[in-house]
């Protein structure tokens, strides 16, 4: 049996394999430590980190939908200072790259969070959340404006040499415009995609279930959207794309790789079965063996446009 090179390069650093766990679905890692071997992961993308602690939105925050989940968490998190004191030391023992997911309401907040995180050796890199649909300011406002995206990315790029990944929203007319703006600003890679905007209405109460009215739809229902957007973005930029949205099996992940993605993230699947990420890693390796490949990078070359 041959040996498959599963390593993935993002910017000036390398991930051991292409399968990460998505921000907001895996806490800060310690929550899953007794459930799976975290050292098997290609990357652990942390829960969002903001400058100050956030309590998040009112409950309910999650509602099940056909083939997915709708969430309205509101970036609830401990804030950057508690992250550095309590969560970063945990991340140092996981044995996998820890990518800090950064969110903010203003450019200044994003920059200040990154500057504080630079004081720690734990973050392998940063994923910039400019695409959350569940907060009243920041987030999605940045992610839909290419000029703001380019300016913010440029400001963050000037403050770190670590890999910088910008997380894109699907809730735009043309995602490739936003993708090129992030690349122009100096992003090393793009996460594609965040959740799609959706709504569930309580027919008895005759009002939306969430206090924010809408939430973010994730899970298998959005996989075809994620694959299509990853396909478009991969052909619009020259930097790596990390595909996500509805990955539950290795076959789902391979679809993203065939579309051109360099790596993938698993989100809602972690709630269903925490063993899915490791099963996907093993399934991708088996796919490469069946196809006679020597590296996961070759999967991107198999499908003609």
Helices and strands as residue ranges (DSSP letters): E 8-10, E 13-15, E 19-21, G 30-32, G 38-40, E 43-45, E 62-65, E 68-71, H 80-82, I 83-87, H 88-91, E 98-102, H 107-117, E 123-129, H 140-143, H 146-157, E 163-168, H 175-185, E 189-192, E 196-198, E 201-202, E 207-208, E 215-218, G 220-222, H 223-234, E 240-244, H 250-259, E 263-266, H 269-272, H 276-290, G 296-301
